[in-house]
Amino acid sequence: MIIQRRCIRAKQDIPKETKIGGEMLTVLRPAPKGSLPPKYLSKFVGKKSLKEIKKGDVMRFEMVGEGELLK
């Protein structure tokens, strides 16, 4: 049996310096190595993107700055 894990991805294009809303993100399979599981979804909501994020991109902490996520 193959288990496919889910990860957080951009549901739409997110321009640089945009405040990320929950409707902009989704959880999909497969989860590439180093991707973040759904439990971290809330860590992105309300944060500003540090770079342009394309639809379908796997979300990573450095896209909003690690310091931002610790606040």
Secondary structure, DSSP 8 states (H G I E B T S, - for coil): ------EEEESS-B-TT-B--GGGEEEES---TT---GGGHHHHTT-B-SS-B-TT-B--GGGT-HHHHH-
